[in-house]
Amino acid sequence: MITGTIFDIRKYSIHDGPGIRTAVFFKGCPLECSWCHNPEGGAYHPELIFRSARCILCDDCLTGCPNEAVTRQGDAIQIDRKRCKVSGECAAVCNAEALQVVGREMTVEQVVSEIEEDAVFYEQSGGGVTFTGGEPLAQPSFLLELLSACQARGLHTTVDTSGFSPWAVLDEMSPLVNLFLYDLKLMEEPRHRQWTGVSNTDILSNLRKLSEAGQKILVRIPVIPGINDDEENLRQSGEFLAALPNVPTVELLPYHNIAEGKYAGLGREYGLEEIHTPTQEQIQAHIALLTGYGLQVK
């Protein structure tokens, strides 16, 4: 029985493909994007997140933790990440849900059962299921079985991916995918490695091969001020996309910092405090530049 690690299943999603969808979030990602808005999806193992705004200082977690990793300093709960073994016992006694374990092992049958609960919404809206993360391609066997099960039930399938994977993985599953949401972050390899931790050589190659195969692709470009919103990177992106055999639609995703609290809850530093959401004027200028290459941009 194939299992995988999921950190969330979000119902009634309207931003992850056409129609009303169920978004299944895979845990684990080989990239380390500095702007990641789902940092809880980075590590491959379950993690403990503490949402301080929910804490009512009941102190139940202090006795609930078997490893003495949770302490109280004045009016603040402190977590010693070195001591924490993510047993989940502190979260189990936290009635305010300030402490939660992020990530759980699930079978294909369990995931599909949750997806099927909203089948009526898919039928009415032209929706379906979106596998996202994290990086779903990082759990290829699990993803392949889920795609097969969903297609067998007539469900529309979308995979939201960075494209960082051996081509053989994408090639095997692509017949089971109705739509790829494909991230395009930076065109220059050194800059891509600097800001994501990995090369973009396979990412660009895989995108070209999917296009050659006639796959339906929506390319999504996160717009991160000072990192990838310069004219040179956007022009290189436009030239690359316009030259693909089947030119994809492009969607710009303006940077936001609403995930900053997640980093704190996971005990991590957030390194982009000085970056602000791009203005509508800036986004419109980027759209105009990319449209100049004959691309459909939204």
The 8 nearest C-alpha neighbors of each residue, nearest first, counted from 0:
[[1, 2, 106, 107, 108, 141, 3, 105],
 [2, 0, 106, 141, 107, 3, 140, 144],
 [3, 1, 106, 105, 141, 107, 104, 0],
 [2, 4, 104, 105, 141, 5, 106, 1],
 [3, 5, 104, 103, 26, 102, 25, 105],
 [6, 4, 25, 26, 102, 103, 24, 7],
 [7, 5, 102, 101, 26, 24, 25, 103],
 [6, 8, 24, 5, 9, 23, 102, 25],
 [9, 7, 23, 22, 24, 10, 21, 6],
 [10, 8, 22, 21, 7, 23, 12, 11],
 [9, 11, 21, 12, 22, 8, 20, 117],
 [10, 12, 20, 19, 21, 13, 9, 22],
 [11, 13, 20, 10, 19, 21, 14, 22],
 [14, 12, 19, 15, 18, 20, 11, 16],
 [15, 13, 12, 16, 17, 20, 19, 18],
 [16, 14, 13, 129, 12, 17, 22, 20],
 [15, 17, 14, 18, 157, 13, 129, 20],
 [18, 16, 126, 125, 19, 15, 13, 20],
 [19, 17, 126, 124, 125, 20, 13, 16],
 [18, 20, 126, 13, 11, 12, 124, 121],
 [21, 19, 127, 12, 126, 128, 11, 22],
 [20, 22, 10, 128, 9, 12, 11, 129],
 [21, 23, 129, 9, 8, 128, 130, 20],
 [24, 22, 8, 130, 131, 129, 7, 25],
 [25, 23, 132, 131, 7, 5, 6, 8],
 [26, 24, 132, 5, 133, 135, 131, 6],
 [27, 25, 40, 133, 5, 43, 4, 6],
 [26, 28, 43, 41, 42, 133, 40, 134],
 [27, 29, 134, 133, 41, 30, 137, 42],
 [30, 28, 31, 27, 137, 134, 41, 197],
 [31, 29, 28, 195, 196, 32, 197, 41],
 [30, 32, 195, 196, 33, 29, 41, 28],
 [33, 31, 195, 35, 34, 194, 30, 196],
 [32, 34, 35, 194, 31, 195, 270, 271],
 [35, 33, 32, 36, 271, 223, 254, 256],
 [36, 34, 32, 37, 33, 38, 31, 258],
 [35, 37, 258, 38, 34, 257, 256, 259],
 [36, 38, 39, 35, 40, 258, 133, 41],
 [39, 37, 40, 41, 35, 36, 262, 261],
 [38, 40, 37, 41, 101, 42, 261, 265],
 [39, 41, 133, 26, 38, 27, 37, 132],
 [42, 40, 27, 28, 38, 133, 39, 26],
 [41, 43, 27, 44, 40, 26, 28, 39],
 [42, 44, 27, 26, 41, 45, 28, 40],
 [43, 45, 42, 46, 102, 27, 26, 4],
 [46, 44, 102, 101, 100, 103, 43, 47],
 [47, 45, 101, 100, 85, 44, 48, 102],
 [46, 48, 100, 99, 85, 101, 265, 49],
 [47, 49, 265, 264, 99, 98, 100, 46],
 [50, 48, 264, 98, 97, 51, 265, 99],
 [51, 49, 97, 264, 52, 53, 98, 48],
 [50, 52, 54, 53, 49, 97, 264, 76],
 [51, 53, 50, 54, 97, 55, 49, 260],
 [52, 54, 97, 51, 50, 95, 55, 96],
 [53, 55, 51, 97, 56, 52, 95, 50],
 [54, 56, 57, 53, 95, 97, 58, 52],
 [57, 55, 58, 54, 74, 76, 75, 59],
 [56, 58, 59, 55, 54, 60, 93, 61],
 [59, 57, 60, 56, 61, 62, 71, 55],
 [60, 58, 61, 57, 62, 63, 92, 93],
 [59, 61, 63, 89, 58, 62, 64, 93],
 [62, 60, 58, 69, 59, 63, 70, 64],
 [61, 63, 60, 64, 59, 58, 65, 67],
 [62, 64, 60, 89, 61, 88, 59, 65],
 [63, 65, 89, 66, 67, 62, 88, 61],
 [66, 64, 67, 63, 62, 88, 68, 86],
 [65, 67, 68, 64, 82, 83, 84, 69],
 [68, 66, 69, 64, 65, 82, 61, 70],
 [67, 69, 79, 82, 83, 66, 78, 64],
 [70, 68, 78, 61, 67, 77, 79, 64],
 [71, 69, 77, 76, 61, 78, 68, 72],
 [70, 72, 76, 75, 77, 73, 74, 69],
 [71, 73, 75, 74, 76, 70, 77, 69],
 [74, 72, 75, 71, 76, 70, 77, 56],
 [73, 75, 72, 76, 71, 56, 55, 77],
 [76, 74, 72, 73, 71, 77, 56, 51],
 [75, 77, 71, 70, 72, 78, 74, 69],
 [76, 78, 70, 71, 69, 75, 79, 72],
 [79, 77, 69, 68, 80, 70, 76, 83],
 [78, 80, 68, 82, 81, 83, 69, 77],
 [79, 81, 83, 82, 78, 68, 266, 84],
 [82, 80, 79, 83, 68, 84, 78, 66],
 [81, 83, 68, 80, 79, 66, 84, 67],
 [82, 84, 80, 68, 85, 81, 79, 66],
 [83, 85, 86, 82, 66, 81, 80, 87],
 [86, 84, 87, 83, 47, 46, 100, 45],
 [85, 87, 84, 88, 89, 83, 64, 65],
 [86, 88, 90, 85, 89, 100, 91, 99],
 [87, 89, 91, 90, 86, 63, 64, 92],
 [90, 88, 60, 63, 64, 91, 87, 92],
 [89, 91, 98, 93, 99, 87, 88, 92],
 [90, 92, 88, 89, 93, 87, 94, 99],
 [91, 93, 90, 89, 94, 59, 60, 63],
 [94, 92, 90, 96, 95, 91, 98, 60],
 [93, 95, 96, 92, 91, 97, 90, 59],
 [94, 96, 97, 93, 53, 54, 55, 98],
 [97, 95, 98, 93, 94, 99, 53, 90],
 [96, 98, 50, 53, 54, 95, 49, 51],
 [99, 97, 49, 90, 96, 48, 93, 50],
 [98, 100, 90, 48, 47, 101, 96, 97],
 [99, 101, 47, 46, 87, 48, 102, 45],
 [100, 102, 46, 45, 6, 47, 99, 48],
 [103, 101, 6, 45, 5, 4, 100, 26],
 [104, 102, 4, 5, 6, 105, 45, 101],
 [103, 105, 4, 3, 5, 2, 102, 106],
 [106, 104, 2, 3, 109, 4, 103, 107],
 [105, 107, 2, 109, 108, 1, 110, 3],
 [106, 108, 110, 109, 145, 111, 2, 105],
 [107, 109, 111, 106, 110, 112, 105, 145],
 [110, 108, 112, 106, 107, 111, 105, 113],
 [109, 111, 107, 113, 112, 108, 114, 106],
 [112, 110, 114, 108, 113, 109, 115, 107],
 [111, 113, 109, 115, 110, 114, 108, 116],
 [114, 112, 110, 111, 116, 115, 109, 117],
 [113, 115, 111, 112, 116, 117, 21, 110],
 [116, 114, 118, 112, 117, 113, 111, 119],
 [115, 117, 113, 114, 118, 112, 119, 111],
 [118, 116, 115, 119, 120, 114, 121, 21],
 [117, 119, 115, 121, 120, 116, 122, 114],
 [118, 120, 122, 121, 117, 123, 116, 115],
 [121, 119, 123, 118, 122, 117, 124, 19],
 [122, 120, 126, 118, 127, 124, 125, 119],
 [121, 123, 119, 120, 125, 124, 118, 126],
 [122, 124, 120, 121, 125, 119, 126, 18],
 [125, 123, 18, 121, 126, 122, 19, 120],
 [126, 124, 18, 121, 122, 123, 17, 127],
 [127, 125, 18, 121, 19, 20, 124, 17],
 [126, 128, 155, 20, 121, 154, 156, 21],
 [127, 129, 21, 20, 156, 22, 157, 155],
 [130, 128, 157, 22, 158, 156, 23, 21],
 [131, 129, 158, 23, 22, 159, 24, 157],
 [132, 130, 159, 24, 135, 23, 25, 129],
 [133, 131, 24, 25, 134, 40, 135, 26],
 [132, 134, 40, 28, 27, 26, 25, 41],
 [133, 135, 132, 28, 136, 137, 160, 27],
 [136, 134, 137, 25, 131, 138, 132, 130],
 [137, 135, 139, 138, 134, 164, 142, 160],
 [136, 138, 135, 134, 139, 28, 27, 29],
 [139, 137, 136, 141, 135, 140, 142, 3],
 [140, 138, 142, 136, 141, 137, 143, 168],
 [141, 139, 143, 142, 138, 144, 1, 145],
 [140, 142, 144, 139, 143, 138, 3, 1],
 [143, 141, 139, 145, 140, 144, 146, 138],
 [142, 144, 140, 146, 145, 141, 139, 172],
 [145, 143, 147, 141, 146, 142, 148, 140],
 [146, 144, 142, 148, 147, 143, 107, 149],
 [145, 147, 143, 149, 144, 148, 175, 150],
 [148, 146, 144, 150, 145, 149, 151, 143],
 [147, 149, 145, 151, 146, 150, 144, 152],
 [150, 148, 152, 146, 154, 151, 147, 145],
 [149, 151, 153, 147, 152, 154, 148, 146],
 [150, 152, 148, 149, 153, 147, 154, 146],
 [153, 151, 149, 150, 154, 148, 147, 115],
 [152, 154, 150, 151, 149, 155, 148, 156],
 [153, 155, 149, 150, 127, 152, 156, 128],
 [156, 154, 127, 177, 128, 126, 153, 157],
 [157, 155, 128, 177, 176, 129, 127, 154],
 [156, 158, 129, 178, 179, 177, 176, 130],
 [157, 159, 130, 179, 129, 180, 160, 131],
 [158, 160, 180, 131, 179, 130, 181, 157],
 [161, 159, 162, 181, 134, 158, 180, 182],
 [160, 162, 182, 163, 181, 134, 202, 159],
 [163, 161, 202, 160, 164, 205, 181, 206],
 [164, 162, 202, 161, 201, 165, 199, 160],
 [163, 165, 162, 166, 136, 168, 201, 202],
 [164, 166, 167, 168, 163, 169, 201, 205],
 [167, 165, 169, 168, 170, 205, 164, 201],
 [166, 168, 170, 165, 169, 171, 164, 172],
 [169, 167, 166, 171, 170, 165, 172, 139],
 [170, 168, 166, 172, 171, 167, 173, 165],
 [169, 171, 167, 173, 168, 172, 166, 174],
 [172, 170, 168, 169, 173, 167, 174, 143],
 [171, 173, 169, 175, 174, 170, 143, 168],
 [172, 174, 176, 175, 170, 169, 171, 214],
 [175, 173, 172, 176, 171, 177, 170, 214],
 [174, 176, 173, 172, 146, 147, 177, 150],
 [177, 175, 173, 156, 178, 174, 157, 172],
 [176, 178, 156, 157, 155, 175, 215, 179],
 [179, 177, 157, 215, 176, 216, 180, 158],
 [178, 180, 216, 158, 157, 181, 159, 217],
 [181, 179, 159, 217, 218, 158, 216, 160],
 [180, 182, 218, 160, 179, 219, 161, 159],
 [183, 181, 219, 161, 218, 220, 184, 160],
 [184, 182, 220, 219, 185, 181, 218, 161],
 [183, 185, 220, 182, 221, 186, 227, 191],
 [186, 184, 191, 187, 227, 183, 232, 190],
 [185, 187, 232, 188, 236, 235, 191, 184],
 [188, 186, 190, 189, 185, 191, 232, 199],
 [187, 189, 191, 190, 199, 198, 192, 186],
 [190, 188, 192, 191, 187, 193, 198, 199],
 [189, 191, 193, 192, 188, 187, 194, 185],
 [192, 190, 188, 185, 193, 189, 194, 195],
 [191, 193, 197, 196, 198, 189, 195, 190],
 [194, 192, 190, 191, 196, 195, 189, 197],
 [193, 195, 191, 192, 32, 33, 196, 190],
 [196, 194, 32, 31, 192, 30, 197, 191],
 [195, 197, 192, 31, 193, 30, 194, 32],
 [198, 196, 192, 195, 30, 199, 191, 193],
 [197, 199, 192, 200, 188, 191, 196, 201],
 [198, 200, 202, 201, 188, 203, 191, 197],
 [201, 199, 202, 203, 198, 204, 188, 205],
 [200, 202, 204, 203, 199, 205, 163, 164],
 [203, 201, 162, 199, 163, 205, 200, 204],
 [204, 202, 206, 205, 201, 200, 199, 207],
 [203, 205, 201, 207, 206, 202, 200, 208],
 [206, 204, 208, 202, 207, 203, 201, 166],
 [207, 205, 203, 209, 208, 204, 210, 202],
 [206, 208, 210, 204, 205, 209, 211, 243],
 [207, 209, 211, 205, 210, 206, 212, 204],
 [210, 208, 212, 206, 211, 207, 214, 205],
 [209, 211, 207, 213, 208, 212, 245, 214],
 [212, 210, 208, 213, 209, 244, 207, 245],
 [211, 213, 209, 210, 214, 208, 207, 245],
 [214, 212, 210, 211, 209, 215, 245, 244],
 [215, 213, 209, 212, 210, 216, 178, 173],
 [214, 216, 178, 179, 213, 177, 217, 247],
 [217, 215, 179, 247, 178, 214, 180, 218],
 [216, 218, 180, 248, 247, 249, 181, 179],
 [219, 217, 181, 249, 182, 180, 216, 250],
 [218, 220, 250, 182, 249, 251, 181, 183],
 [219, 221, 251, 183, 184, 182, 252, 222],
 [222, 220, 252, 251, 253, 223, 184, 254],
 [221, 223, 253, 254, 252, 228, 220, 224],
 [222, 224, 254, 226, 227, 228, 221, 225],
 [225, 223, 228, 226, 222, 227, 274, 277],
 [224, 226, 227, 228, 223, 229, 274, 222],
 [227, 225, 223, 224, 228, 229, 194, 222],
 [226, 228, 223, 229, 185, 232, 225, 222],
 [229, 227, 224, 222, 223, 226, 225, 230],
 [230, 228, 231, 232, 227, 233, 225, 226],
 [229, 231, 233, 232, 234, 228, 285, 288],
 [232, 230, 234, 233, 229, 235, 228, 236],
 [231, 233, 235, 234, 230, 229, 236, 186],
 [234, 232, 236, 230, 235, 231, 237, 229],
 [235, 233, 237, 231, 236, 232, 230, 238],
 [234, 236, 232, 238, 233, 237, 239, 231],
 [237, 235, 233, 239, 234, 238, 232, 240],
 [236, 238, 234, 240, 289, 235, 239, 241],
 [239, 237, 235, 241, 236, 240, 234, 242],
 [238, 240, 236, 242, 237, 241, 235, 243],
 [239, 241, 237, 242, 243, 238, 236, 246],
 [242, 240, 238, 239, 243, 246, 237, 292],
 [241, 243, 239, 240, 238, 244, 246, 245],
 [242, 244, 246, 240, 245, 241, 207, 210],
 [245, 243, 211, 210, 246, 242, 207, 213],
 [246, 244, 210, 243, 247, 213, 211, 242],
 [245, 247, 243, 241, 244, 240, 248, 242],
 [248, 246, 216, 217, 245, 249, 218, 240],
 [247, 249, 295, 217, 296, 218, 294, 250],
 [250, 248, 296, 218, 219, 217, 295, 247],
 [249, 251, 219, 297, 296, 218, 220, 252],
 [252, 250, 220, 219, 221, 253, 297, 222],
 [251, 253, 221, 222, 220, 254, 250, 219],
 [254, 252, 222, 221, 277, 251, 276, 255],
 [253, 255, 276, 223, 222, 252, 221, 277],
 [256, 254, 276, 257, 253, 275, 258, 36],
 [255, 257, 258, 259, 254, 275, 36, 276],
 [256, 258, 259, 255, 260, 36, 261, 254],
 [259, 257, 36, 261, 256, 260, 262, 37],
 [260, 258, 261, 262, 257, 256, 269, 263],
 [259, 261, 263, 262, 258, 264, 257, 50],
 [262, 260, 264, 258, 263, 259, 265, 38],
 [261, 263, 267, 265, 264, 260, 259, 269],
 [262, 264, 266, 260, 261, 265, 267, 268],
 [265, 263, 49, 261, 48, 262, 266, 50],
 [266, 264, 48, 262, 263, 267, 261, 49],
 [265, 267, 263, 264, 262, 268, 80, 48],
 [268, 266, 262, 265, 263, 269, 264, 261],
 [267, 269, 262, 270, 263, 266, 259, 265],
 [270, 268, 271, 262, 259, 267, 272, 263],
 [269, 271, 272, 268, 33, 34, 273, 259],
 [270, 272, 273, 274, 269, 34, 33, 256],
 [273, 271, 274, 270, 269, 256, 275, 259],
 [272, 274, 271, 275, 270, 256, 224, 276],
 [275, 273, 271, 272, 224, 276, 225, 223],
 [276, 274, 277, 273, 255, 224, 254, 256],
 [275, 277, 255, 254, 253, 278, 274, 224],
 [278, 276, 281, 275, 253, 224, 279, 282],
 [277, 279, 281, 280, 282, 276, 253, 283],
 [278, 280, 282, 281, 283, 277, 284, 253],
 [279, 281, 283, 278, 282, 284, 277, 285],
 [282, 280, 284, 278, 279, 283, 277, 285],
 [281, 283, 285, 279, 284, 280, 286, 278],
 [282, 284, 286, 280, 285, 281, 279, 287],
 [283, 285, 287, 281, 282, 286, 280, 288],
 [286, 284, 282, 288, 283, 287, 289, 281],
 [287, 285, 283, 289, 284, 288, 290, 296],
 [286, 288, 290, 284, 285, 289, 283, 291],
 [287, 289, 285, 291, 286, 290, 284, 234],
 [290, 288, 291, 286, 237, 292, 287, 294],
 [291, 289, 294, 287, 292, 293, 288, 286],
 [290, 292, 289, 288, 293, 287, 294, 237],
 [293, 291, 290, 294, 289, 237, 241, 238],
 [292, 294, 290, 291, 295, 241, 289, 237],
 [295, 293, 290, 292, 296, 289, 241, 248],
 [294, 296, 248, 249, 290, 293, 297, 247],
 [297, 295, 249, 250, 294, 286, 248, 290],
 [296, 250, 251, 249, 295, 286, 248, 252]]
